[in-house]
Amino acid sequence: FRPDWLPADRVWRLVATASLAMADAAEEVAGLADRVVRLKWPNDLVVEGLDGGGVRKLAGLLGETTGLGTSRPQAIVGLGINADWAPSAFPPELVGSMTSLRAGSGEPCIPARG
């Protein structure tokens, strides 16, 4: 979109705002308590202690811009979340550093297709 109303030095707030909204949505979908999903600056969403483990990455966000300070500024926010990934399917090298909504809730987060 074209955030011509947003000063160039504040565009970072788009990703921060999207991150906080995504954290709230993730907690709602997985039935997690408020503030379990946290923002790890600058662009990761993490949870701590869901399964007795440490801090684990749940999602990542990335913001890109072009044309800031011109009459045609553009911004895009991309996001990726480990939603319905079963813990048994985590890559072995990432088991200790990642998690998913499914791991947090203990059940699938995406309804089965029927």
BELGI-V952456 format. One record per backbone hydrogen bond with DSSP energy under -0.5 kcal/mol. CO is the residue of the C=O (numbers start at 1). NH is the residue of the N-H. Records with the same first field share a line. If there is no record, write none. Layout:
# BELGI-V952456
CO: NH / NH
This chain:
# BELGI-V952456
1: 3 / 75
2: 4
3: 6
5: 7
7: 10
8: 11
10: 13
11: 14 / 15
12: 16
13: 17
14: 18
15: 19
16: 20
17: 21
18: 22
19: 23
20: 24
21: 25
22: 26
23: 27
24: 28
25: 29
26: 30
27: 31 / 32
28: 31
33: 36
36: 38 / 48
38: 40 / 46
39: 41
40: 43 / 44
43: 61
44: 40
45: 58 / 59
46: 38
47: 56
49: 52
53: 49
54: 49
56: 47
57: 99
58: 82
59: 45
60: 80
62: 78
64: 76
66: 74
67: 70
74: 66
76: 64
78: 62
80: 60
81: 83
82: 101
83: 102
84: 86
86: 89
87: 90
91: 94 / 95
92: 95
94: 97 / 98
97: 57
100: 104
101: 105
102: 106
109: 111
